[in-house]
């Protein structure tokens, strides 16, 4: 790469211009890691100053039974294995009740279950809302919404409306993987394509349900497929501006068919993709350095590479840990605050909708 390429990109950022595909390619190819960090950081500081957000939350993975059988996934089971499980709604309520007071978000996702009825999911949301009215419910990826539509015979709009009436507050960004038909056909042919993922998120936005978006990288995707994914999301946010946060997820190969064939991407690649996300998605309010995937240490550095959020305390995460993540099972609130402070930023506790609850000066 020519010496001044990042300089030209910086000029665009200074003028709040969007970078183009060539610029994005240059960023991913550049070895000037600090230069890349400075570009992304400039946008981060413009948007959220020195604040880094976190949420006191709990993940609920209600079942690992899944008919999608994505090749990148170490979490799913067919149903007869000894560790296949499905939580009852009472189990879910008990799990949340065990959390210390002050929890503000539950993040609920699971497999595409072969037998559960749509009423299970509606009852789950309404029971949580009834028992814990102050907790935001962030639940169900677009892939799950598509599945609920198939099992209920309802269209997407009716599924979302029913869940919203039951108490759904927002939706996570999973199930997006990489919006490349080439990769989808190879790794997740049973999962919804980009068009349906986009349609569901736009419908949710229209109904007042804000959503997140993700990218799964570090498997067989090319640089151009990452770049195309990010520009597609940028476009979606232009026409339907209710995305709250983008989360780049780095692939963990352990316990998948890729174990021994693909090495997990290193921190440099994770930080470059994080920065590129902040730069292309300058119309997204937040970019998350998700500590579960990145490790708490890399996510701390990620704060200097454009991230303004590190997710939350989690409680217990199963999807990435099934695939060999070495990060802790959960983090205490004090640990989150210290991690952010030690990186030189101001910790801000938020709820699922990014309302600021407490600033830790
Ligand atoms: O869609 C599955 C990914 C996603 C593996 O919205 C894997 O705030 C790495 O979307 N290695 C689910 N990744 C998680 C997710 C998420 C996480 C945190 C916050 C938010 C949010 C959303 O996890 C899946 C898939 O892309 N995934 N298996 C794996 N082996």
Boltz pocket constraint, residues with backbone or C-beta under 6 A from the ligand:
constraints:
  - pocket:
      binder: B
      contacts: [[A, 72], [A, 73], [A, 74], [A, 171], [A, 172], [A, 173], [A, 174], [A, 175], [A, 176], [A, 177], [A, 212], [A, 213], [A, 214], [A, 215], [A, 216], [A, 247], [A, 249], [A, 250], [A, 251], [A, 252], [A, 253], [A, 254], [A, 256], [A, 290], [A, 311], [A, 319], [A, 320], [A, 323]]
      max_distance: 6.0
